[in-house]
């Protein structure tokens, strides 16, 4: 009788351990829900890692902005190289802010959210697009119309983080 009690106790411990491990695996591997958001620097919270969104259009290069010329738009802080660029952005932020919130345009076309690198970009159709890598930009450049259309559909399918926060 005593032997059977030990076996039951051992099985109960094993079952409990199995359940706890299974639960940990399920919870630990759960990916965060993908939703629309603007990419910000993890340390500073600044959009485009502090690069000036207007400079991409006026200088055709990524120029680092400064906190002296900052502006908050869409719940995110943006830096600019000059007060003039800040004012241009403030007048039409949707024109100068990167499409897909600064996520990699090619990754978005593939159905994934991936941070875009502010130094790897293209301006296509008057919109700033960022890419995770030079390889992703090259892949996008092979069929930009198709990639952009697919990326737009995938982006539109994502829930909007701001809308979710206000509910």
MDAnalysis code that builds the backbone (N, CA, C; Angstrom):
import MDAnalysis as mda
import numpy as np

u = mda.Universe.empty(501, n_residues=167, atom_resindex=np.repeat(np.arange(167), 3), trajectory=True)
u.add_TopologyAttr("name", ["N", "CA", "C"] * 167)
u.add_TopologyAttr("resid", np.arange(1, 168))
u.add_TopologyAttr("resname", ["UNK", "UNK", "UNK", "UNK", "UNK", "UNK", "UNK", "UNK", "UNK", "UNK", "UNK", "UNK", "UNK", "UNK", "UNK", "UNK", "UNK", "UNK", "UNK", "UNK", "UNK", "UNK", "UNK", "UNK", "UNK", "UNK", "UNK", "UNK", "UNK", "UNK", "UNK", "UNK", "UNK", "UNK", "UNK", "UNK", "UNK", "UNK", "UNK", "UNK", "UNK", "UNK", "UNK", "UNK", "UNK", "UNK", "UNK", "UNK", "UNK", "UNK", "UNK", "UNK", "UNK", "UNK", "UNK", "UNK", "UNK", "UNK", "UNK", "UNK", "UNK", "UNK", "UNK", "UNK", "UNK", "UNK", "UNK", "UNK", "UNK", "UNK", "UNK", "UNK", "UNK", "UNK", "UNK", "UNK", "UNK", "UNK", "UNK", "UNK", "UNK", "UNK", "UNK", "UNK", "UNK", "UNK", "UNK", "UNK", "UNK", "UNK", "UNK", "UNK", "UNK", "UNK", "UNK", "UNK", "UNK", "UNK", "UNK", "UNK", "UNK", "UNK", "UNK", "UNK", "UNK", "UNK", "UNK", "UNK", "UNK", "UNK", "UNK", "UNK", "UNK", "UNK", "UNK", "UNK", "UNK", "UNK", "UNK", "UNK", "UNK", "UNK", "UNK", "UNK", "UNK", "UNK", "UNK", "UNK", "UNK", "UNK", "UNK", "UNK", "UNK", "UNK", "UNK", "UNK", "UNK", "UNK", "UNK", "UNK", "UNK", "UNK", "UNK", "UNK", "UNK", "UNK", "UNK", "UNK", "UNK", "UNK", "UNK", "UNK", "UNK", "UNK", "UNK", "UNK", "UNK", "UNK", "UNK", "UNK", "UNK", "UNK", "UNK", "UNK", "UNK", "UNK", "UNK"])
u.atoms.positions = np.array([
    [0.818, -1.193, 0.000],
    [0.000, 0.000, 0.000],
    [0.857, 1.250, 0.000],
    [1.933, 1.183, 0.792],
    [2.822, 2.333, 0.895],
    [3.471, 2.626, -0.462],
    [3.819, 1.589, -1.202],
    [4.454, 1.741, -2.510],
    [3.513, 2.449, -3.480],
    [2.247, 2.125, -3.463],
    [1.266, 2.750, -4.344],
    [1.131, 4.231, -4.016],
    [1.155, 4.588, -2.762],
    [1.080, 5.991, -2.351],
    [2.258, 6.791, -2.879],
    [3.458, 6.177, -2.844],
    [4.653, 6.858, -3.371],
    [4.533, 7.057, -4.880],
    [4.002, 6.059, -5.568],
    [3.843, 6.167, -7.016],
    [2.845, 7.261, -7.377],
    [1.775, 7.341, -6.630],
    [0.778, 8.384, -6.891],
    [1.378, 9.755, -6.632],
    [2.128, 9.885, -5.548],
    [2.768, 11.156, -5.220],
    [3.772, 11.544, -6.303],
    [4.546, 10.577, -6.784],
    [5.522, 10.838, -7.842],
    [4.816, 11.271, -9.125],
    [3.730, 10.584, -9.478],
    [2.975, 10.950, -10.674],
    [2.364, 12.341, -10.538],
    [1.867, 12.660, -9.370],
    [1.276, 13.980, -9.141],
    [2.327, 15.067, -9.300],
    [3.518, 14.835, -8.746],
    [4.609, 15.814, -8.882],
    [5.012, 15.961, -10.346],
    [5.107, 14.845, -11.048],
    [5.488, 14.886, -12.462],
    [4.445, 15.632, -13.283],
    [3.182, 15.364, -13.011],
    [2.098, 16.029, -13.727],
    [2.118, 17.534, -13.456],
    [2.318, 17.906, -12.206],
    [2.376, 19.327, -11.845],
    [3.554, 20.000, -12.539],
    [4.707, 19.349, -12.536],
    [5.890, 19.898, -13.203],
    [5.627, 20.059, -14.696],
    [5.024, 19.035, -15.304],
    [4.707, 19.103, -16.725],
    [3.781, 20.282, -17.019],
    [2.738, 20.442, -16.217],
    [1.780, 21.538, -16.432],
    [2.454, 22.900, -16.299],
    [3.308, 23.047, -15.300],
    [4.007, 24.322, -15.113],
    [4.958, 24.612, -16.273],
    [5.682, 23.600, -16.730],
    [6.579, 23.790, -17.874],
    [5.793, 24.135, -19.137],
    [4.699, 23.437, -19.355],
    [3.869, 23.708, -20.519],
    [3.332, 25.138, -20.487],
    [2.856, 25.564, -19.342],
    [2.337, 26.919, -19.192],
    [3.437, 27.949, -19.434],
    [4.628, 27.694, -18.898],
    [5.748, 28.618, -19.093],
    [6.124, 28.714, -20.569],
    [6.123, 27.589, -21.255],
    [6.438, 27.604, -22.685],
    [5.388, 28.376, -23.471],
    [4.142, 28.160, -23.147],
    [3.068, 28.862, -23.858],
    [3.136, 30.360, -23.626],
    [3.321, 30.756, -22.398],
    [3.366, 32.185, -22.091],
    [4.656, 32.819, -22.571],
    [5.746, 32.101, -22.469],
    [7.040, 32.656, -22.855],
    [7.199, 32.816, -24.345],
    [6.525, 31.995, -25.117],
    [6.693, 32.069, -26.566],
    [5.624, 32.911, -27.239],
    [4.718, 33.452, -26.483],
    [3.668, 34.274, -27.085],
    [4.266, 35.559, -27.623],
    [4.100, 35.787, -28.902],
    [4.619, 37.011, -29.521],
    [3.662, 38.154, -29.227],
    [4.217, 39.354, -29.053],
    [3.322, 40.482, -28.839],
    [2.484, 40.723, -30.092],
    [1.283, 41.175, -29.897],
    [0.402, 41.451, -31.029],
    [0.999, 42.549, -31.893],
    [0.903, 42.369, -33.195],
    [1.394, 43.396, -34.095],
    [0.333, 44.472, -34.228],
    [0.775, 45.711, -34.129],
    [-0.146, 46.831, -34.269],
    [0.601, 48.020, -34.843],
    [-0.174, 48.941, -35.415],
    [0.411, 50.150, -35.986],
    [1.030, 50.982, -34.876],
    [2.208, 51.468, -35.130],
    [2.883, 52.346, -34.183],
    [3.995, 53.067, -34.925],
    [4.526, 54.097, -34.301],
    [5.664, 54.814, -34.868],
    [6.918, 54.300, -34.178],
    [7.903, 53.927, -34.970],
    [9.157, 53.428, -34.422],
    [9.883, 54.562, -33.714],
    [10.322, 54.298, -32.494],
    [11.096, 55.280, -31.741],
    [12.367, 54.629, -31.218],
    [13.334, 55.456, -30.891],
    [14.564, 54.980, -30.282],
    [14.232, 54.411, -28.908],
    [14.716, 53.222, -28.623],
    [14.376, 52.551, -27.365],
    [14.866, 53.314, -26.138],
    [15.955, 54.031, -26.266],
    [16.505, 54.762, -25.118],
    [15.913, 56.153, -24.956],
    [15.690, 56.852, -26.066],
    [15.251, 58.251, -25.986],
    [13.761, 58.435, -26.236],
    [13.133, 57.486, -26.923],
    [11.727, 57.627, -27.277],
    [11.494, 58.578, -28.433],
    [12.565, 58.961, -29.127],
    [12.476, 59.924, -30.229],
    [12.280, 59.175, -31.550],
    [11.382, 59.687, -32.383],
    [11.130, 59.095, -33.699],
    [12.378, 59.184, -34.572],
    [12.518, 58.232, -35.456],
    [13.623, 58.187, -36.428],
    [14.990, 58.257, -35.756],
    [15.077, 57.820, -34.508],
    [16.336, 57.887, -33.741],
    [16.931, 59.284, -33.761],
    [16.075, 60.281, -33.884],
    [16.526, 61.672, -33.852],
    [16.850, 62.268, -35.207],
    [16.697, 61.506, -36.281],
    [16.956, 62.058, -37.609],
    [15.797, 62.962, -38.019],
    [16.116, 63.990, -38.774],
    [15.147, 65.006, -39.204],
    [14.346, 64.480, -40.390],
    [13.028, 64.290, -40.260],
    [12.237, 63.754, -41.369],
    [12.164, 64.679, -42.579],
    [12.266, 65.976, -42.369],
    [12.199, 66.926, -43.486],
    [13.488, 66.885, -44.299],
    [14.620, 66.672, -43.644],
    [15.916, 66.659, -44.334],
    [16.004, 65.563, -45.394],
    [15.302, 64.463, -45.209],
    [15.297, 63.419, -46.236],
    [14.825, 64.000, -47.567],
    [13.862, 64.889, -47.501],
    [13.279, 65.474, -48.705],
    [14.096, 66.655, -49.220],
    [14.581, 67.501, -48.328],
    [15.283, 68.714, -48.756],
    [16.755, 68.474, -49.047],
    [17.381, 67.541, -48.340],
    [18.818, 67.284, -48.502],
    [19.110, 65.920, -49.115],
    [18.089, 65.088, -49.257],
    [18.222, 63.725, -49.763],
    [19.241, 62.910, -48.967],
    [19.270, 63.161, -47.663],
    [20.141, 62.402, -46.775],
    [19.540, 62.401, -45.378],
    [20.026, 61.496, -44.552],
    [19.578, 61.428, -43.159],
    [20.465, 62.346, -42.328],
    [19.875, 63.399, -41.778],
    [20.609, 64.342, -40.931],
    [20.069, 64.270, -39.511],
    [20.980, 64.203, -38.558],
    [20.600, 64.129, -37.150],
    [20.044, 65.467, -36.682],
    [18.861, 65.448, -36.083],
    [18.268, 66.648, -35.514],
    [18.766, 66.860, -34.093],
    [18.249, 67.895, -33.450],
    [18.657, 68.197, -32.078],
    [17.426, 68.444, -31.206],
    [17.563, 68.243, -29.904],
    [16.442, 68.507, -28.995],
    [16.036, 69.979, -28.961],
    [16.938, 70.858, -29.412],
    [16.615, 72.290, -29.453],
    [15.435, 72.530, -30.391],
    [15.370, 71.738, -31.461],
    [14.305, 71.879, -32.465],
    [13.395, 70.655, -32.434],
    [12.782, 70.404, -31.313],
    [11.915, 69.227, -31.206],
    [10.446, 69.612, -31.301],
    [9.661, 68.621, -31.666],
    [8.216, 68.804, -31.798],
    [7.558, 67.488, -31.414],
    [6.448, 67.555, -30.727],
    [5.694, 66.345, -30.440],
    [4.541, 66.250, -31.427],
    [4.459, 65.106, -32.087],
    [3.369, 64.841, -33.024],
    [2.990, 63.375, -32.905],
    [1.729, 63.115, -32.851],
    [1.221, 61.749, -32.797],
    [1.728, 61.005, -31.557],
    [1.933, 61.745, -30.482],
    [2.390, 61.140, -29.240],
    [3.861, 60.799, -29.204],
    [4.619, 61.283, -30.177],
    [6.042, 60.964, -30.290],
    [6.835, 62.249, -30.481],
    [8.037, 62.288, -29.922],
    [8.926, 63.433, -30.092],
    [9.751, 63.259, -31.360],
    [9.876, 64.349, -32.117],
    [10.646, 64.373, -33.366],
    [11.702, 65.459, -33.242],
    [12.906, 65.192, -33.751],
    [13.989, 66.179, -33.749],
    [14.203, 66.697, -35.169],
    [14.674, 67.949, -35.251],
    [14.919, 68.598, -36.542],
    [16.247, 69.331, -36.492],
    [16.854, 69.526, -37.670],
    [18.132, 70.244, -37.734],
    [17.942, 71.739, -37.579],
    [16.738, 72.220, -37.853],
    [16.493, 73.664, -37.758],
    [15.042, 73.925, -37.368],
    [14.809, 75.137, -36.901],
    [13.439, 75.554, -36.582],
    [12.597, 75.590, -37.856],
    [13.230, 75.933, -38.981],
    [12.503, 75.975, -40.257],
    [11.977, 74.585, -40.617],
    [12.821, 73.552, -40.478],
    [12.370, 72.187, -40.770],
    [11.272, 71.750, -39.805],
    [11.408, 72.135, -38.546],
    [10.376, 71.812, -37.554],
    [9.034, 72.418, -37.967],
    [9.069, 73.668, -38.416],
    [7.839, 74.352, -38.814],
    [7.235, 73.748, -40.083],
    [8.093, 73.333, -41.006],
    [7.617, 72.670, -42.229],
    [6.903, 71.372, -41.859],
    [7.518, 70.601, -40.977],
    [6.915, 69.344, -40.534],
    [5.589, 69.600, -39.822],
    [5.566, 70.593, -38.943],
    [4.355, 70.900, -38.170],
    [3.183, 71.252, -39.078],
    [3.469, 71.872, -40.215],
    [2.408, 72.263, -41.146],
    [1.805, 71.060, -41.875],
    [2.616, 70.030, -42.163],
    [2.161, 68.848, -42.913],
    [2.880, 67.589, -42.440],
    [2.665, 67.159, -41.225],
    [3.431, 66.013, -40.720],
    [3.200, 64.716, -41.490],
    [1.996, 64.501, -42.006],
    [1.724, 63.256, -42.727],
    [2.576, 63.131, -43.987],
    [2.983, 64.258, -44.549],
    [3.817, 64.225, -45.753],
    [5.235, 63.776, -45.419],
    [5.764, 64.239, -44.298],
    [7.171, 64.016, -43.973],
    [7.432, 62.819, -43.068],
    [6.458, 62.410, -42.292],
    [6.644, 61.243, -41.425],
    [6.793, 60.002, -42.296],
    [7.623, 59.057, -41.886],
    [7.809, 57.861, -42.714],
    [6.529, 57.033, -42.793],
    [6.309, 56.482, -43.969],
    [5.161, 55.607, -44.167],
    [5.377, 54.342, -43.324],
    [4.321, 53.702, -42.953],
    [4.330, 52.492, -42.123],
    [4.962, 52.744, -40.752],
    [4.889, 53.978, -40.282],
    [5.384, 54.309, -38.952],
    [6.884, 54.163, -38.784],
    [7.602, 54.061, -39.899],
    [9.047, 53.866, -39.827],
    [9.453, 52.404, -39.787],
    [8.469, 51.510, -39.904],
    [8.784, 50.085, -40.005],
    [9.351, 49.828, -41.397],
    [10.141, 48.784, -41.521],
    [10.747, 48.427, -42.803],
    [9.655, 48.143, -43.833],
    [9.715, 48.852, -44.961],
    [8.694, 48.705, -46.000],
    [8.696, 47.298, -46.597],
    [9.878, 46.699, -46.772],
    [9.932, 45.356, -47.355],
    [9.426, 44.319, -46.365],
    [9.775, 44.459, -45.111],
    [9.255, 43.533, -44.095],
    [7.734, 43.631, -44.035],
    [7.215, 44.855, -44.134],
    [5.764, 45.043, -44.121],
    [5.141, 44.351, -45.330],
    [5.801, 44.421, -46.489],
    [5.298, 43.735, -47.683],
    [5.274, 42.225, -47.470],
    [6.181, 41.735, -46.648],
    [6.239, 40.301, -46.343],
    [5.336, 39.924, -45.166],
    [4.658, 40.914, -44.605],
    [3.715, 40.640, -43.529],
    [4.295, 40.688, -42.133],
    [5.449, 41.353, -41.972],
    [6.100, 41.418, -40.663],
    [6.354, 42.863, -40.261],
    [6.355, 43.115, -38.965],
    [6.786, 44.414, -38.449],
    [8.250, 44.298, -38.072],
    [9.058, 45.157, -38.646],
    [10.483, 45.195, -38.348],
    [10.905, 46.653, -38.362],
    [11.694, 47.049, -37.386],
    [12.142, 48.440, -37.337],
    [12.914, 48.804, -38.595],
    [12.614, 49.960, -39.142],
    [13.386, 50.477, -40.259],
    [14.623, 51.191, -39.733],
    [15.682, 51.171, -40.506],
    [16.908, 51.885, -40.162],
    [16.803, 53.281, -40.777],
    [16.851, 54.342, -39.967],
    [16.676, 55.692, -40.508],
    [17.744, 56.101, -41.522],
    [18.830, 55.339, -41.605],
    [19.874, 55.681, -42.564],
    [19.762, 54.891, -43.864],
    [18.803, 53.979, -43.927],
    [18.566, 53.205, -45.149],
    [17.138, 53.521, -45.592],
    [17.022, 54.345, -46.622],
    [15.704, 54.876, -46.981],
    [15.554, 55.056, -48.480],
    [14.329, 55.290, -48.877],
    [13.961, 55.703, -50.228],
    [12.795, 56.671, -50.082],
    [12.704, 57.590, -51.029],
    [11.506, 58.412, -51.155],
    [10.860, 57.999, -52.465],
    [9.688, 57.405, -52.351],
    [8.968, 56.907, -53.521],
    [7.558, 57.481, -53.471],
    [7.155, 58.091, -54.567],
    [5.819, 58.678, -54.615],
    [5.616, 59.760, -53.570],
    [6.690, 60.463, -53.239],
    [6.597, 61.529, -52.256],
    [6.475, 61.053, -50.820],
    [6.765, 59.771, -50.562],
    [6.686, 59.218, -49.205],
    [8.029, 58.653, -48.790],
    [8.393, 58.921, -47.558],
    [9.630, 58.405, -46.977],
    [9.414, 56.970, -46.519],
    [10.281, 56.074, -46.996],
    [10.222, 54.669, -46.597],
    [11.556, 54.276, -46.011],
    [11.511, 53.572, -44.897],
    [12.722, 53.076, -44.254],
    [12.825, 51.577, -44.472],
    [14.056, 51.078, -44.391],
    [14.315, 49.659, -44.586],
    [15.221, 49.152, -43.478],
    [15.057, 47.896, -43.125],
    [15.864, 47.272, -42.084],
    [17.317, 47.135, -42.523],
    [17.502, 46.811, -43.802],
    [18.853, 46.575, -44.313],
    [18.930, 46.998, -45.778],
    [20.158, 47.080, -46.267],
    [20.364, 47.389, -47.683],
    [19.771, 46.272, -48.541],
    [19.874, 45.026, -48.068],
    [19.292, 43.897, -48.788],
    [17.782, 44.006, -48.908],
    [17.128, 44.435, -47.846],
    [15.674, 44.631, -47.903],
    [15.307, 45.744, -48.872],
    [16.121, 46.798, -48.881],
    [15.849, 47.891, -49.828],
    [16.031, 47.402, -51.259],
    [17.069, 46.599, -51.498],
    [17.308, 46.060, -52.840],
    [16.157, 45.148, -53.270],
    [15.658, 44.331, -52.356],
    [14.518, 43.458, -52.671],
    [13.285, 44.295, -52.998],
    [13.068, 45.364, -52.254],
    [11.943, 46.259, -52.500],
    [12.082, 46.903, -53.877],
    [13.303, 47.305, -54.220],
    [13.556, 47.986, -55.492],
    [13.311, 47.099, -56.709],
    [13.280, 45.772, -56.526],
    [13.038, 44.867, -57.652],
    [11.615, 45.009, -58.189],
    [10.671, 45.277, -57.326],
    [9.267, 45.445, -57.740],
    [8.600, 46.410, -56.767],
    [8.992, 47.684, -56.829],
    [8.505, 48.628, -55.815],
    [6.989, 48.810, -55.797],
    [6.356, 48.799, -56.957],
    [4.895, 48.984, -56.986],
    [4.176, 47.841, -56.290],
    [4.594, 46.615, -56.606],
    [3.972, 45.444, -55.976],
    [4.256, 45.405, -54.484],
    [5.514, 45.657, -54.112],
    [5.886, 45.620, -52.697],
    [5.136, 46.686, -51.914],
    [5.032, 47.879, -52.485],
    [4.335, 48.967, -51.803],
    [2.849, 48.658, -51.635],
    [2.235, 48.111, -52.679],
    [0.807, 47.772, -52.597],
    [0.558, 46.697, -51.536],
    [1.403, 45.675, -51.519],
    [1.252, 44.608, -50.523],
    [1.506, 45.133, -49.119],
    [2.532, 45.966, -48.977],
    [2.842, 46.549, -47.667],
    [1.681, 47.398, -47.164],
    [1.072, 48.162, -48.055],
    [-0.057, 49.019, -47.664],
    [-1.244, 48.184, -47.186],
    [-1.517, 47.084, -47.872],
    [-2.613, 46.198, -47.458],
    [-2.307, 45.607, -46.084],
    [-1.073, 45.146, -45.892],
    [-0.692, 44.555, -44.607],
    [-0.736, 45.585, -43.483],
    [-0.293, 46.807, -43.760],
    [-0.309, 47.874, -42.753],
    [-1.749, 48.218, -42.363],
    [-2.611, 48.324, -43.370],
    [-4.012, 48.662, -43.099],
    [-4.717, 47.584, -42.280],
    [-4.240, 46.346, -42.368],
    [-4.857, 45.247, -41.624],
    [-4.467, 45.252, -40.145],
    [-3.418, 45.987, -39.791],
    [-2.986, 46.035, -38.391],
    [-3.904, 46.928, -37.572],
    [-4.148, 46.556, -36.316],
    [-4.907, 47.468, -35.458],
    [-4.075, 48.704, -35.149],
    [-4.731, 49.815, -34.935],
    [-4.052, 51.074, -34.634],
    [-3.823, 51.162, -33.133],
    [-2.564, 51.277, -32.732],
    [-2.225, 51.334, -31.310],
    [-2.941, 52.489, -30.619],
    [-2.999, 53.643, -31.259],
    [-3.640, 54.807, -30.639],
    [-5.123, 54.569, -30.417],
    [-5.776, 53.937, -31.383],
    [-7.209, 53.660, -31.229],
    [-7.426, 52.682, -30.077],
    [-6.553, 51.686, -29.962],
    [-6.684, 50.701, -28.892],
    [-6.463, 51.341, -27.521],
    [-5.573, 52.323, -27.438],
    [-5.289, 52.974, -26.166],
    [-6.447, 53.849, -25.713],
    [-7.260, 54.333, -26.636],
    [-8.349, 55.238, -26.292],
    [-9.662, 54.508, -26.026],
    [-9.679, 53.199, -26.178],
    [-10.924, 52.448, -25.969],
    [-11.081, 52.060, -24.518],
])
